């Protein structure tokens, strides 16, 4: 399973009302260059080429739920699937979650899959967001 790491700027951006995780358009972008925790906006990320089923800027991840229970907030996102068509997508090792509604496409976090992945023509890659634990929790 991929490991989630938050970008340092996410905490401040959340506190300063940059993110509304319940209604903003959140997207996932693919990169084969390791993100740095100090990155702040999508422009800091070197995405893979937008071709063969991958669109530069990635794909939207719909909110399944954005709510708190007993003082603990949990964000749950629907899974995202990338399907290669007309050639391969990748390679990529990192899936970056960012806020497309925010003015500068502020970053939230990334998943490290541990090794480079290439989606060959006709095949798909599922970004499987944990529906039980959620993408992130705030206590």
Beta strands, then each sheet from edge to edge (+ up, - down):
strand 1: 3-6
strand 2: 26-31
strand 3: 59-60
strand 4: 63-69
strand 5: 72-77
strand 6: 80-83
strand 7: 89-99
strand 8: 107-119
strand 9: 124-127
strand 10: 136-138
sheet 1: 1+ 8- 7+ 2- 3+
sheet 2: 4+ 5- 10+
sheet 3: 6+ 9-
end
